[in-house]
Amino acid sequence: MLFLEYPPCSTCKKAKAWLDGQGIEYEDRHIVQDNPTAEELKEWIERSGLPVKRFFNTSGMKYKELGLKDKLPGMSMEDQIALLATDGMLVKRPILVSDDRVLVGFRQGEWEEMTKNPGE
């Protein structure tokens, strides 16, 4: 599994502590230093079944600075993904990627379901 986080983020810390507490192995990736590429994001969005908007960190300062609340509805999916790929601070976190699922944000129940039988 791949765990994308922004280390100072309190939700990311909570998610990481939960993963560690469950003894779950994962590859840790700093979402700002190693921002997801447009190709990765496109694949994860498709696998997650979520709209692209769910991948935006809508409570982040960068999102607000850029006025994205008003701009996103007029942008194509490709343009939104390209924008996400420019700055890890725009991407909602944490993200947990397994072979068949992608979770955005930390909801313990969803994460328990996804990690219950890893590799099976």
ZICOR-V494638 format. One line per field, one symbol per residue. ss: DSSP state (~ for helix, > for strand, _ for the rest). phi: phi as a letter, one per 20 degrees, with the letter a starting at -180 (. if undefined). burial: + if it has 16 or more other C-alpha atoms within 10 Angstrom, else -. A space follows every 10 residues. Layout:
ss: ???
phi: ???
burial: ???
//
This chain:
ss: _>>>>____~ ~~~~~~~~~~ ~_____>>>> _______~~~ ~~~~~~~~__ _~~~~>____ ~~~~~__~~~ ~~~~__~~~~ ~~~~___~~~ >___>>>___ _>>>___~~~ ~~~~~_____
phi: .dddbdgfff ffffffffgf femeebeecf fefcfgfgff fgffffffme fggfeeefef ffgfgemfge eggeefgfff fffgfebffe efbfcdddfc ccddndcgff ffffegcfne
burial: +-++++---- ++--++-++- -----+--+- ++--++++-- ++-++-+--- -++-++++-- -++----+-- -+-------+ +++++-++++ ++++++++-- -+++++---- +--++-----
//
